[in-house]
Amino acid sequence: MITEIKFKFGKGPGSKPETTKLTPVTVFVGPNNSGKSKVLSEIRRYCSSEERSPARDVILDHLEFEAVPQGDVEETIRRFTLPAPPNQPLQVDEILYGMPGRPHRVSRTDLAEKIRNATEPYFSWYYLEPNTLMLDGPNRINLINRQGEGTC
């Protein structure tokens, strides 16, 4: 869970940058064109394997995360471990991890430690990205489509 968000600016012109502690449910409220969608887009990019660039982010400066409970670490690793192709044998403690079409060969032990301790940037790549859903137009519509069991 994101525990703290630091913005690049404050509540008004010339004020110092704002830092906000977050709760499990956080709501962004404001008038049209106030930056609500932009900050959500920047959070999504922060939580993905896309290259982060402070110059690209207009609103978001930094995110802080809570350590992940061991049970959640194990469940995430289980959900995103892919079967190894027969022609690509894995080393001891190595797994194929990620999304179909975007697998990563990683040490299971190192992966568990980086997820549990929220070690950046690996935490974003291996925990946040596969567990983050941006509810834009197409994704909202896909939520009502019929899906097979176990589909992420």
C-alpha positions as CSV (number, residue, x, y, z in Angstrom):
1,M,0.0,0.0,0.0
2,I,1.1,3.5,-0.7
3,T,1.5,5.2,2.7
4,E,2.7,8.7,1.6
5,I,2.7,10.8,-1.5
6,K,4.9,13.8,-2.0
7,F,3.8,16.4,-4.5
8,K,6.1,18.8,-6.4
9,F,4.2,21.8,-5.2
10,G,2.1,23.1,-2.3
11,K,-1.5,24.2,-1.9
12,G,-0.9,27.6,-3.4
13,P,1.7,29.6,-5.5
14,G,5.0,29.9,-3.6
15,S,4.1,27.4,-0.9
16,K,6.4,24.5,0.0
17,P,5.7,21.0,-1.6
18,E,2.9,19.1,0.0
19,T,3.4,15.7,1.6
20,T,0.3,13.6,2.4
21,K,-0.1,10.5,4.5
22,L,-2.5,8.1,2.7
23,T,-5.1,5.6,4.1
24,P,-6.3,2.4,2.4
25,V,-8.9,4.4,0.5
26,T,-7.9,7.8,-0.8
27,V,-10.1,10.1,-2.8
28,F,-8.9,12.9,-5.0
29,V,-11.4,15.7,-5.2
30,G,-11.3,18.9,-7.2
31,P,-12.6,20.8,-10.1
32,N,-12.1,19.9,-13.7
33,N,-8.5,20.4,-14.9
34,S,-7.2,20.4,-11.3
35,G,-4.8,17.4,-11.9
36,K,-6.8,14.5,-10.5
37,S,-6.4,12.3,-13.6
38,K,-2.8,13.5,-14.1
39,V,-1.6,12.5,-10.6
40,L,-3.3,9.0,-11.0
41,S,-1.6,8.6,-14.4
42,E,1.8,9.5,-12.8
43,I,1.1,7.1,-9.9
44,R,0.4,4.3,-12.4
45,R,3.6,5.1,-14.3
46,Y,5.5,5.1,-11.0
47,C,4.0,1.7,-10.3
48,S,5.1,0.2,-13.6
49,S,8.3,-0.7,-15.3
50,E,8.1,2.4,-17.5
51,E,11.2,4.6,-17.1
52,R,10.6,7.1,-14.3
53,S,11.7,10.6,-15.0
54,P,11.2,13.5,-12.6
55,A,11.1,15.8,-15.6
56,R,8.1,13.9,-17.0
57,D,6.1,14.0,-13.8
58,V,4.3,17.3,-13.4
59,I,2.6,16.6,-10.0
60,L,4.2,13.6,-8.4
61,D,7.5,13.8,-6.6
62,H,7.8,10.6,-4.6
63,L,5.8,7.7,-3.1
64,E,6.4,5.8,0.1
65,F,5.2,2.2,0.5
66,E,4.3,0.0,3.4
67,A,6.3,-3.3,3.8
68,V,4.3,-6.2,2.3
69,P,3.1,-9.0,4.7
70,Q,4.8,-12.4,4.0
71,G,1.6,-14.0,3.0
72,D,0.9,-11.4,0.4
73,V,4.5,-11.8,-0.9
74,E,4.0,-15.5,-1.3
75,E,0.6,-15.1,-2.9
76,T,1.9,-12.6,-5.4
77,I,4.9,-14.8,-6.3
78,R,2.5,-17.8,-6.8
79,R,0.1,-15.8,-9.0
80,F,2.8,-14.4,-11.3
81,T,5.2,-17.4,-11.6
82,L,5.1,-18.7,-15.1
83,P,5.9,-22.2,-16.4
84,A,9.4,-22.5,-17.8
85,P,9.5,-23.5,-21.5
86,P,11.1,-27.0,-21.9
87,N,14.0,-25.5,-23.9
88,Q,14.9,-22.9,-21.1
89,P,15.8,-24.8,-18.0
90,L,15.9,-22.7,-14.8
91,Q,18.8,-22.6,-12.3
92,V,18.3,-23.6,-8.6
93,D,16.0,-20.9,-6.9
94,E,15.3,-19.3,-10.3
95,I,11.7,-18.8,-11.5
96,L,10.1,-17.2,-14.5
97,Y,8.0,-14.4,-13.1
98,G,5.7,-11.8,-14.6
99,M,3.0,-11.5,-17.1
100,P,2.6,-13.7,-20.2
101,G,4.7,-12.2,-23.0
102,R,6.8,-10.3,-20.4
103,P,8.6,-12.9,-18.3
104,H,11.6,-12.2,-16.0
105,R,14.1,-14.8,-14.9
106,V,14.7,-14.0,-11.2
107,S,15.9,-15.6,-8.0
108,R,12.8,-16.5,-6.0
109,T,14.6,-15.7,-2.7
110,D,15.8,-12.2,-3.9
111,L,12.4,-11.5,-5.4
112,A,10.6,-12.3,-2.1
113,E,13.0,-10.0,-0.2
114,K,12.7,-7.1,-2.6
115,I,8.9,-7.3,-2.5
116,R,8.7,-7.7,1.3
117,N,11.0,-4.8,1.9
118,A,9.5,-2.5,-0.8
119,T,13.0,-2.2,-2.4
120,E,12.8,0.2,-5.3
121,P,12.8,-0.1,-8.3
122,Y,12.2,-3.8,-8.1
123,F,9.1,-3.4,-5.8
124,S,7.4,-1.4,-8.6
125,W,8.4,-3.8,-11.3
126,Y,7.6,-7.0,-9.6
127,Y,4.8,-6.2,-7.1
128,L,3.1,-3.0,-8.0
129,E,2.9,-3.3,-11.8
130,P,1.2,-6.7,-11.9
131,N,-1.1,-5.7,-9.0
132,T,-2.2,-2.3,-10.4
133,L,-5.2,-1.7,-12.6
134,M,-5.8,1.7,-14.1
135,L,-9.6,2.0,-14.5
136,D,-9.6,3.9,-17.7
137,G,-12.5,3.6,-20.2
138,P,-11.4,0.2,-21.9
139,N,-10.5,-1.4,-18.6
140,R,-13.8,-0.4,-17.0
141,I,-15.7,-1.9,-19.9
142,N,-13.6,-5.1,-19.7
143,L,-14.6,-5.6,-16.1
144,I,-18.1,-6.5,-17.2
145,N,-17.0,-8.9,-20.0
146,R,-17.0,-12.6,-19.2
147,Q,-13.7,-13.9,-18.0
148,G,-12.2,-17.3,-17.4
149,E,-11.4,-18.5,-13.9
150,G,-8.0,-17.3,-12.6
151,T,-7.8,-14.5,-15.2
152,C,-6.0,-11.4,-14.0
